[in-house]
Amino acid sequence: MPTIITHAAVPLAVGFGLGRRVVSQRLLIAGVAAAMLPDLDVLAFRLGVAYSDQFGHRGFSHSLLLALLLAAAAALFARRLKASRLAAFLFVLVAAASHGLLDMLTNGGLGVAWLWPLSEQRLFFPERPIQVSPLSLHRLFGPAGLAVLTSELLWVWLPAAVTAVVLHLIRRRAISR
C-alpha cells in the first residue's frame, strides 16, 4: 500500500482542482477520510484475521462495494457536507475507490479484492510502479521508508498535483467564457 497519507492525494487534487463551489471544505475532509479509511483493516491483524481473508488487509475494505457504500452515506449527509447529493456521492466514490486502485499499483502484498463480493480474487495492475509501504512505523522511518516516499512523490503526488492544476485551469477557462 502507499502510506496512508498518500491516499489523501486523490481527493485533495480533485477537491482543489474543482474548487470550493463544487467541493466544500467539509466534503473535502469527508473525501480524505474515505480515501484513508480502508487501511483501518490492519486492525484485523490484532484480531487474528489473516491477511488473505476476505475481511483481512486489502479485502472487503478496499472493494468498490465499500466505496459505493461510503458514497451513498455521503449523499445522505450531503446537506451537512455542504454539497449537492450528486457531488457528495461522486466525490466520495472517487476518493474511496482510489484507495484500492492505488494499492493495485504497488509492488507488494497480496493484491486487492476490488470486485468483492462478486469475486474474492486479489488484483494488481500489470504495471506496479509504487513501492509498497511497510506496515510497521519502525521500518517506514528507515531506508525502506525513504524509497516508499520517493516512489509516492513520483507516481502519486506529482500526477495529483498536475491533475489539480489541469482541473483548476479547465474550471477557470469555463468561468471566463
Residue frames as a rotation matrix with the C-alpha (Angstrom) as fourth column:
MET 1
0.581 0.814 0.000 0.00
0.814 -0.581 0.000 0.00
0.000 0.000 -1.000 0.00
PRO 2
-0.140 -0.528 0.838 1.09
0.244 -0.838 -0.488 3.57
0.960 0.136 0.246 -0.35
THR 3
-0.926 -0.149 -0.347 1.43
0.371 -0.187 -0.910 5.30
0.071 -0.971 0.229 3.02
ILE 4
-0.121 0.970 -0.209 -1.93
0.959 0.061 -0.275 6.23
-0.255 -0.234 -0.938 4.49
ILE 5
-0.065 0.043 -0.997 -1.21
0.117 -0.992 -0.051 9.94
-0.991 -0.120 0.059 4.00
THR 6
-0.899 -0.358 -0.253 -0.62
-0.202 -0.176 0.964 9.43
-0.389 0.917 0.086 0.27
HIS 7
-0.549 0.774 0.317 -4.15
0.835 0.522 0.172 8.08
-0.032 0.359 -0.933 -0.14
ALA 8
0.182 0.601 -0.779 -5.30
0.514 -0.733 -0.445 11.65
-0.838 -0.319 -0.442 0.51
ALA 9
-0.743 -0.599 -0.298 -3.61
0.086 -0.528 0.845 12.83
-0.663 0.602 0.444 -2.71
VAL 10
-0.730 0.487 0.479 -6.55
0.634 0.221 0.742 11.94
0.255 0.845 -0.470 -4.96
PRO 11
0.345 0.924 -0.164 -9.33
0.935 -0.323 0.145 13.74
0.081 -0.203 -0.976 -3.07
LEU 12
0.109 -0.363 -0.926 -7.04
0.396 -0.838 0.375 16.69
-0.912 -0.408 0.052 -2.38
ALA 13
-0.873 -0.484 0.066 -6.15
0.225 -0.278 0.934 17.02
-0.433 0.830 0.351 -6.06
VAL 14
-0.473 0.775 0.420 -9.74
0.753 0.109 0.649 16.70
0.457 0.623 -0.635 -7.26
GLY 15
0.370 0.653 -0.660 -11.08
0.908 -0.405 0.108 18.93
-0.197 -0.639 -0.743 -4.49
PHE 16
-0.129 -0.495 -0.859 -8.58
0.247 -0.855 0.456 21.73
-0.960 -0.154 0.233 -5.04
GLY 17
-0.923 -0.258 0.287 -8.91
0.314 -0.072 0.947 21.39
-0.224 0.963 0.147 -8.80
LEU 18
-0.281 0.908 0.310 -12.70
0.822 0.061 0.567 21.66
0.496 0.414 -0.763 -8.78
GLY 19
-0.721 -0.090 0.687 -12.76
-0.118 -0.961 -0.250 24.42
0.683 -0.261 0.682 -6.18
ARG 20
-0.966 0.259 -0.024 -14.88
0.044 0.072 -0.996 25.17
-0.256 -0.963 -0.081 -3.12
ARG 21
-0.352 0.893 -0.280 -18.08
-0.921 -0.384 -0.069 25.79
-0.169 0.234 0.957 -5.09
VAL 22
0.209 0.372 -0.904 -18.14
-0.581 0.791 0.191 22.11
0.786 0.485 0.382 -6.05
VAL 23
0.151 -0.277 -0.949 -16.18
0.585 0.799 -0.140 20.57
0.797 -0.534 0.283 -3.17
SER 24
0.731 0.176 0.659 -16.81
-0.367 -0.713 0.597 22.27
0.575 -0.679 -0.457 0.16
GLN 25
-0.297 -0.871 0.392 -14.25
-0.826 0.029 -0.563 22.04
0.479 -0.491 -0.728 2.93
ARG 26
0.012 0.385 0.923 -16.47
-0.801 0.557 -0.221 19.52
-0.599 -0.736 0.315 4.75
LEU 27
0.941 0.332 -0.062 -16.82
-0.291 0.703 -0.649 17.39
-0.172 0.629 0.758 1.63
LEU 28
0.331 -0.905 -0.266 -13.07
-0.565 0.035 -0.824 17.56
0.756 0.423 -0.500 1.09
ILE 29
-0.407 -0.449 0.796 -12.48
-0.913 0.226 -0.340 16.29
-0.027 -0.865 -0.502 4.63
ALA 30
0.449 0.649 0.614 -15.03
-0.559 0.740 -0.374 13.51
-0.697 -0.175 0.696 4.08
GLY 31
0.895 -0.144 -0.422 -13.27
-0.335 0.407 -0.850 12.54
0.294 0.902 0.316 0.86
VAL 32
-0.123 -0.988 0.094 -9.86
-0.759 0.033 -0.650 12.45
0.639 -0.152 -0.754 2.54
ALA 33
-0.252 0.102 0.962 -11.31
-0.840 0.471 -0.270 10.31
-0.480 -0.876 -0.033 5.34
ALA 34
0.773 0.609 0.179 -12.95
-0.418 0.701 -0.578 7.96
-0.477 0.372 0.796 2.81
ALA 35
0.624 -0.613 -0.484 -9.66
-0.471 0.200 -0.859 7.62
0.624 0.764 -0.164 0.95
MET 36
-0.423 -0.846 0.323 -7.77
-0.757 0.133 -0.640 6.69
0.499 -0.516 -0.697 4.13
LEU 37
0.209 0.664 0.718 -10.47
-0.961 0.274 0.027 4.60
-0.179 -0.696 0.695 5.84
PRO 38
0.783 0.192 -0.591 -9.77
-0.386 0.896 -0.220 1.28
0.487 0.400 0.776 4.09
ASP 39
-0.149 -0.936 -0.318 -6.41
-0.168 0.341 -0.925 0.94
0.974 -0.084 -0.208 5.82
LEU 40
-0.067 0.205 0.976 -8.13
-0.995 -0.082 -0.051 0.60
0.069 -0.975 0.210 9.19
ASP 41
0.821 0.403 -0.404 -8.37
-0.425 0.904 0.036 -3.03
0.380 0.142 0.914 8.16
VAL 42
-0.186 -0.938 -0.293 -4.84
-0.234 0.332 -0.914 -3.52
0.954 -0.101 -0.282 9.51
LEU 43
-0.302 0.165 0.939 -6.54
-0.952 -0.104 -0.288 -3.64
0.051 -0.981 0.188 12.92
ALA 44
0.749 0.614 -0.249 -7.86
-0.621 0.781 0.055 -7.05
0.228 0.113 0.967 11.84
PHE 45
-0.012 -0.838 -0.546 -4.34
-0.179 0.539 -0.823 -8.44
0.984 0.088 -0.156 12.27
ARG 46
-0.743 -0.285 0.605 -4.69
-0.594 -0.136 -0.793 -7.82
0.309 -0.949 -0.068 16.03
LEU 47
0.131 0.885 0.448 -7.97
-0.929 0.267 -0.256 -9.76
-0.346 -0.383 0.857 15.97
GLY 48
-0.354 -0.388 0.851 -6.31
-0.182 0.921 0.344 -12.76
-0.918 -0.033 -0.396 14.33
VAL 49
0.786 0.616 0.049 -7.83
-0.033 0.121 -0.992 -12.19
-0.617 0.778 0.115 10.88
ALA 50
-0.028 -0.828 0.560 -5.44
0.692 0.388 0.609 -13.45
-0.721 0.404 0.563 8.21
TYR 51
-0.555 -0.304 -0.774 -4.17
-0.287 -0.804 0.522 -11.03
-0.781 0.512 0.359 5.55
SER 52
-0.987 0.062 -0.147 -5.63
-0.120 0.326 0.938 -13.26
0.106 0.943 -0.314 2.82
ASP 53
-0.494 0.866 -0.083 -9.09
0.733 0.363 -0.576 -13.44
-0.468 -0.345 -0.813 4.43
GLN 54
-0.125 0.526 0.841 -11.88
0.813 -0.432 0.391 -11.54
0.569 0.732 -0.374 2.67
PHE 55
0.899 0.416 0.138 -12.03
0.252 -0.749 0.613 -9.28
0.358 -0.516 -0.778 5.75
GLY 56
0.293 -0.893 -0.341 -8.23
0.808 0.041 0.587 -9.12
-0.511 -0.448 0.734 6.05
HIS 57
-0.117 -0.445 -0.888 -5.94
-0.057 -0.890 0.453 -6.42
-0.991 0.103 0.079 4.71
ARG 58
-0.749 -0.110 -0.653 -6.89
-0.584 -0.355 0.730 -5.29
-0.312 0.928 0.202 1.20
GLY 59
-0.789 0.571 0.226 -10.08
0.600 0.795 0.085 -7.37
-0.131 0.203 -0.970 1.29
PHE 60
0.138 0.983 0.125 -13.63
0.988 -0.146 0.058 -6.02
0.075 0.116 -0.990 1.65
SER 61
0.392 0.047 -0.919 -12.42
0.493 -0.854 0.166 -2.66
-0.777 -0.518 -0.358 2.95
HIS 62
-0.558 -0.672 -0.487 -10.60
-0.125 -0.513 0.849 -1.99
-0.821 0.534 0.202 -0.33
SER 63
-0.513 0.422 0.748 -13.53
0.788 0.578 0.215 -3.02
-0.341 0.699 -0.628 -2.54
LEU 64
-0.868 0.324 0.375 -15.63
0.036 -0.714 0.700 -0.97
0.495 0.621 0.608 -4.90
LEU 65
0.062 0.931 -0.360 -18.63
0.619 0.248 0.746 -2.06
0.783 -0.269 -0.560 -2.82
LEU 66
0.023 -0.084 -0.996 -17.31
0.946 -0.320 0.049 -0.25
-0.323 -0.944 0.072 0.26
ALA 67
-0.927 -0.365 -0.088 -16.57
0.308 -0.873 0.379 2.80
-0.215 0.324 0.921 -1.90
LEU 68
-0.532 0.808 0.254 -20.19
0.166 -0.195 0.967 2.76
0.830 0.557 -0.031 -3.11
LEU 69
0.256 0.619 -0.742 -21.49
0.867 0.193 0.460 2.41
0.428 -0.761 -0.488 0.46
LEU 70
-0.373 -0.470 -0.800 -19.36
0.762 -0.647 0.024 5.33
-0.529 -0.601 0.599 1.65
ALA 71
-0.976 0.037 0.215 -20.54
0.125 -0.715 0.688 7.38
0.179 0.698 0.693 -1.34
ALA 72
-0.133 0.990 -0.046 -24.18
0.465 0.104 0.879 6.57
0.875 0.096 -0.474 -0.55
ALA 73
0.174 0.127 -0.977 -23.61
0.979 -0.132 0.157 7.67
-0.109 -0.983 -0.147 3.06
ALA 74
-0.782 -0.516 -0.349 -22.08
0.459 -0.856 0.236 10.91
-0.421 0.025 0.907 1.82
ALA 75
-0.724 0.587 0.361 -25.12
0.157 -0.370 0.916 11.52
0.671 0.720 0.175 -0.38
LEU 76
0.200 0.823 -0.532 -27.38
0.785 0.190 0.590 11.01
0.586 -0.536 -0.608 2.64
PHE 77
0.302 -0.184 -0.935 -25.37
0.791 -0.498 0.354 13.59
-0.531 -0.847 -0.005 4.59
ALA 78
-0.158 -0.395 0.905 -24.90
0.913 -0.407 -0.018 15.95
0.376 0.823 0.425 1.64
ARG 79
0.685 0.471 0.556 -26.57
0.253 -0.869 0.425 18.87
0.684 -0.150 -0.714 3.38
ARG 80
0.906 -0.385 -0.177 -24.15
0.127 -0.150 0.980 18.60
-0.404 -0.911 -0.087 6.33
LEU 81
0.024 -0.932 0.361 -21.28
0.820 0.225 0.527 18.29
-0.573 0.283 0.769 3.88
LYS 82
0.173 0.167 -0.971 -22.49
-0.175 -0.965 -0.197 21.49
-0.969 0.204 -0.138 2.20
ALA 83
-0.869 -0.420 -0.261 -22.74
-0.359 0.172 0.918 19.79
-0.341 0.891 -0.300 -1.16
SER 84
0.104 0.869 -0.483 -25.33
-0.983 0.164 0.084 18.50
0.152 0.467 0.871 -3.57
ARG 85
0.591 0.174 0.788 -26.21
-0.417 0.902 0.114 14.83
-0.691 -0.396 0.605 -3.22
LEU 86
0.972 -0.217 0.091 -24.63
0.189 0.487 -0.853 14.10
0.141 0.846 0.514 -6.60
ALA 87
0.376 -0.882 0.283 -21.42
-0.530 -0.455 -0.715 15.96
0.760 0.118 -0.639 -5.79
ALA 88
0.144 -0.287 0.947 -21.13
-0.957 0.204 0.207 14.26
-0.252 -0.936 -0.245 -2.39
PHE 89
0.799 0.223 0.558 -21.77
-0.138 0.972 -0.192 10.83
-0.585 0.076 0.807 -3.91
LEU 90
0.903 -0.425 0.068 -19.36
0.178 0.224 -0.958 11.21
0.392 0.877 0.278 -6.81
PHE 91
0.316 -0.831 0.457 -16.58
-0.708 -0.527 -0.470 12.87
0.632 -0.175 -0.755 -4.85
VAL 92
0.145 -0.229 0.963 -16.59
-0.873 0.429 0.234 10.32
-0.466 -0.874 -0.137 -2.04
LEU 93
0.918 0.183 0.352 -16.90
-0.004 0.891 -0.454 7.47
-0.397 0.415 0.819 -4.56
VAL 94
0.704 -0.710 0.017 -13.79
-0.070 -0.093 -0.993 8.64
0.707 0.698 -0.115 -6.42
ALA 95
0.121 -0.679 0.725 -11.92
-0.919 -0.352 -0.177 9.22
0.375 -0.645 -0.666 -3.15
ALA 96
0.323 0.072 0.944 -12.76
-0.691 0.699 0.183 5.85
-0.647 -0.711 0.275 -1.63
ALA 97
0.968 0.076 0.240 -12.34
0.099 0.760 -0.643 3.85
-0.231 0.646 0.728 -4.85
SER 98
0.614 -0.789 -0.025 -8.95
-0.504 -0.368 -0.781 5.45
0.607 0.493 -0.624 -5.44
HIS 99
0.264 -0.535 0.802 -7.58
-0.894 0.176 0.412 3.69
-0.362 -0.826 -0.432 -2.36
GLY 100
0.513 -0.008 0.858 -7.87
0.048 0.999 -0.020 0.21
-0.857 0.051 0.513 -3.82
LEU 101
0.964 -0.139 0.228 -6.71
0.228 -0.014 -0.973 1.39
0.138 0.990 0.018 -7.24
LEU 102
0.476 -0.841 0.257 -3.56
-0.801 -0.535 -0.267 2.95
0.362 -0.079 -0.929 -5.78
ASP 103
0.174 -0.398 0.901 -2.86
-0.678 0.615 0.402 -0.23
-0.715 -0.680 -0.163 -3.82
MET 104
0.800 0.159 0.578 -3.21
0.258 0.779 -0.571 -2.20
-0.542 0.606 0.582 -7.07
LEU 105
0.840 -0.535 0.094 -0.27
-0.159 -0.408 -0.899 -0.15
0.519 0.740 -0.428 -8.39
THR 106
0.430 -0.704 0.565 2.08
-0.869 -0.153 0.471 -1.25
-0.245 -0.693 -0.678 -5.59
ASN 107
0.053 -0.558 -0.828 4.79
-0.688 0.581 -0.435 -3.86
0.723 0.593 -0.353 -5.98
GLY 108
-0.915 -0.392 -0.099 3.96
-0.202 0.656 -0.727 -5.92
0.350 -0.645 -0.679 -2.89
GLY 109
-0.451 0.762 0.465 1.25
-0.715 0.003 -0.699 -7.58
-0.534 -0.648 0.543 -0.89
LEU 110
-0.650 0.282 0.705 -1.44
0.316 0.945 -0.086 -9.99
-0.691 0.167 -0.703 -1.98
GLY 111
-0.798 0.419 0.434 -3.40
0.354 -0.257 0.899 -7.72
0.489 0.871 0.057 -4.29
VAL 112
-0.834 0.551 0.037 -6.75
-0.464 -0.663 -0.587 -6.01
-0.299 -0.507 0.808 -3.76
ALA 113
-0.641 0.710 0.291 -10.20
0.709 0.693 -0.131 -7.61
-0.295 0.122 -0.948 -3.58
TRP 114
-0.929 0.162 -0.333 -11.59
-0.222 -0.963 0.150 -4.67
-0.296 0.213 0.931 -5.57
LEU 115
-0.531 0.751 -0.391 -14.53
-0.530 0.066 0.845 -6.61
0.661 0.657 0.363 -7.01
TRP 116
-0.905 0.199 -0.376 -15.59
0.403 0.682 -0.610 -8.22
0.135 -0.704 -0.698 -3.72
PRO 117
-0.130 0.066 0.989 -18.21
-0.520 0.845 -0.125 -9.76
-0.844 -0.530 -0.075 -3.20
LEU 118
0.755 0.409 -0.513 -18.53
-0.638 0.278 -0.718 -10.59
-0.151 0.869 0.471 -6.90
SER 119
0.597 -0.652 -0.468 -15.03
0.162 0.669 -0.725 -12.05
0.786 0.357 0.505 -6.75
GLU 120
0.934 -0.348 -0.077 -12.60
0.054 -0.076 0.996 -12.75
-0.352 -0.935 -0.052 -3.93
GLN 121
0.444 -0.804 0.396 -9.71
0.866 0.272 -0.420 -12.63
0.230 0.530 0.816 -6.40
ARG 122
0.431 -0.438 -0.789 -6.96
0.310 -0.749 0.585 -10.21
-0.847 -0.497 -0.187 -5.39
LEU 123
0.763 -0.011 0.646 -5.99
0.638 -0.146 -0.756 -7.90
0.102 0.989 -0.105 -8.24
PHE 124
-0.080 -0.762 -0.642 -2.97
0.328 -0.629 0.705 -5.86
-0.941 -0.154 0.300 -9.28
PHE 125
0.803 0.157 -0.574 -2.44
-0.449 -0.473 -0.758 -3.71
-0.391 0.867 -0.310 -12.35
PRO 126
0.842 -0.525 0.124 0.01
0.491 0.651 -0.578 -5.13
0.223 0.548 0.806 -14.91
GLU 127
-0.129 -0.870 0.475 2.41
0.262 -0.492 -0.830 -2.27
0.956 0.017 0.291 -14.14
ARG 128
0.779 0.355 -0.517 3.15
0.556 -0.010 0.831 -1.75
0.289 -0.935 -0.205 -10.44
PRO 129
0.098 -0.840 0.534 5.47
0.350 -0.473 -0.808 1.25
0.932 0.266 0.248 -10.08
ILE 130
0.406 0.095 0.909 4.64
-0.653 -0.666 0.361 2.28
0.639 -0.740 -0.208 -6.49
GLN 131
-0.637 -0.693 -0.338 6.95
-0.153 0.543 -0.825 0.90
0.756 -0.474 -0.452 -3.82
VAL 132
0.358 0.817 -0.452 4.82
0.332 0.341 0.879 -0.89
0.873 -0.465 -0.149 -1.22
SER 133
0.045 -0.259 0.965 4.86
-0.732 -0.665 -0.144 0.73
0.679 -0.700 -0.220 2.21
PRO 134
-0.763 -0.286 -0.580 5.96
0.179 0.769 -0.614 -1.33
0.622 -0.572 -0.535 5.20
LEU 135
0.277 0.955 -0.109 3.18
0.312 0.018 0.950 -1.96
0.909 -0.297 -0.293 7.69
SER 136
0.397 -0.183 -0.899 5.35
0.915 0.001 0.404 -1.01
-0.073 -0.983 0.168 10.67
LEU 137
0.997 -0.018 0.072 6.25
-0.016 -1.000 -0.017 2.57
0.072 0.016 -0.997 11.57
HIS 138
0.452 -0.889 0.079 9.74
-0.082 0.046 0.996 1.46
-0.888 -0.456 -0.052 12.57
ARG 139
-0.181 -0.510 0.841 10.51
0.780 0.447 0.438 0.29
-0.600 0.735 0.317 9.02
LEU 140
0.657 0.502 0.562 8.78
0.744 -0.554 -0.374 3.31
0.124 0.664 -0.737 7.47
PHE 141
0.948 -0.310 -0.071 11.30
-0.276 -0.914 0.298 5.65
-0.157 -0.263 -0.952 9.13
GLY 142
0.139 -0.927 0.349 14.28
0.091 0.363 0.927 3.73
-0.986 -0.097 0.135 7.73
PRO 143
-0.768 -0.544 -0.338 15.80
-0.292 -0.172 0.941 3.26
-0.570 0.821 -0.027 4.26
ALA 144
-0.681 0.588 0.435 12.72
0.728 0.605 0.323 1.33
-0.073 0.537 -0.840 3.07
GLY 145
0.248 0.820 -0.516 10.53
0.727 -0.510 -0.460 4.29
-0.641 -0.261 -0.722 4.02
LEU 146
-0.200 -0.414 -0.888 12.67
-0.277 -0.846 0.457 6.70
-0.940 0.337 0.054 2.02
ALA 147
-0.980 -0.144 0.140 12.25
0.072 0.401 0.913 4.50
-0.187 0.905 -0.382 -1.07
VAL 148
-0.274 0.957 0.095 8.49
0.946 0.286 -0.150 4.41
-0.171 0.049 -0.984 -0.50
LEU 149
0.293 0.403 -0.867 8.17
0.377 -0.882 -0.282 8.18
-0.878 -0.244 -0.411 -0.09
THR 150
-0.598 -0.573 -0.560 10.29
-0.342 -0.449 0.825 8.81
-0.724 0.685 0.072 -3.19
SER 151
-0.892 0.315 0.323 8.12
0.451 0.627 0.635 6.41
-0.003 0.712 -0.702 -5.18
GLU 152
0.017 0.970 -0.241 4.92
0.931 -0.103 -0.351 8.04
-0.365 -0.218 -0.905 -3.90
LEU 153
-0.042 -0.102 -0.994 6.15
-0.033 -0.994 0.104 11.53
-0.999 0.037 0.039 -4.78
LEU 154
-0.851 -0.402 -0.337 6.87
-0.342 -0.062 0.938 10.42
-0.398 0.913 -0.085 -8.34
TRP 155
-0.908 0.416 -0.054 3.87
0.257 0.652 0.714 8.16
0.332 0.634 -0.699 -9.00
VAL 156
-0.067 0.934 -0.351 1.11
0.993 0.097 0.067 9.68
0.096 -0.344 -0.934 -6.85
TRP 157
0.166 0.162 -0.973 1.78
0.578 -0.815 -0.037 13.22
-0.799 -0.556 -0.229 -5.63
LEU 158
-0.781 -0.485 -0.394 3.25
-0.040 -0.591 0.806 14.56
-0.623 0.645 0.442 -8.89
PRO 159
-0.788 0.555 0.266 0.34
0.444 0.214 0.870 13.26
0.426 0.804 -0.415 -11.03
ALA 160
0.076 0.836 -0.543 -2.11
0.993 -0.113 -0.035 14.51
-0.090 -0.537 -0.839 -8.36
ALA 161
-0.210 -0.230 -0.950 -0.58
0.299 -0.941 0.161 17.99
-0.931 -0.250 0.267 -8.49
VAL 162
-0.989 -0.138 -0.054 -0.77
-0.018 -0.249 0.968 18.01
-0.147 0.959 0.244 -12.29
THR 163
-0.450 0.892 0.039 -4.40
0.796 0.381 0.471 16.87
0.405 0.243 -0.881 -12.09
ALA 164
0.104 0.471 -0.876 -5.23
0.823 -0.536 -0.191 19.66
-0.559 -0.701 -0.443 -9.63
VAL 165
-0.562 -0.392 -0.728 -3.63
-0.025 -0.872 0.489 22.30
-0.827 0.294 0.480 -11.88
VAL 166
-0.968 0.212 0.133 -5.34
0.167 0.153 0.974 20.98
0.186 0.965 -0.183 -15.02
LEU 167
-0.161 0.965 -0.209 -8.76
0.964 0.199 0.177 20.87
0.212 -0.173 -0.962 -13.32
HIS 168
-0.021 0.077 -0.997 -8.19
0.556 -0.827 -0.076 24.37
-0.831 -0.556 -0.026 -11.96
LEU 169
-0.831 -0.362 -0.422 -7.28
-0.132 -0.609 0.782 25.69
-0.541 0.705 0.459 -15.43
ILE 170
-0.756 0.631 0.177 -10.30
0.502 0.385 0.774 24.00
0.420 0.674 -0.608 -17.01
ARG 171
0.054 0.792 -0.608 -12.55
0.984 -0.145 -0.102 25.46
-0.169 -0.593 -0.787 -14.32
ARG 172
-0.281 -0.248 -0.927 -11.08
0.242 -0.953 0.182 28.96
-0.929 -0.173 0.328 -14.77
ARG 173
-0.991 -0.120 -0.052 -11.49
-0.025 -0.215 0.976 28.75
-0.129 0.969 0.210 -18.52
ALA 174
-0.456 0.890 0.024 -15.11
0.787 0.391 0.476 27.63
0.414 0.236 -0.879 -18.18
ILE 175
0.103 0.466 -0.879 -15.84
0.828 -0.529 -0.183 30.50
-0.551 -0.709 -0.440 -15.78
SER 176
-0.512 -0.408 -0.756 -14.31
0.039 -0.890 0.454 33.11
-0.858 0.203 0.472 -18.08
ARG 177
-0.909 0.198 0.367 -16.50
0.401 0.169 0.901 32.09
0.116 0.966 -0.233 -21.02
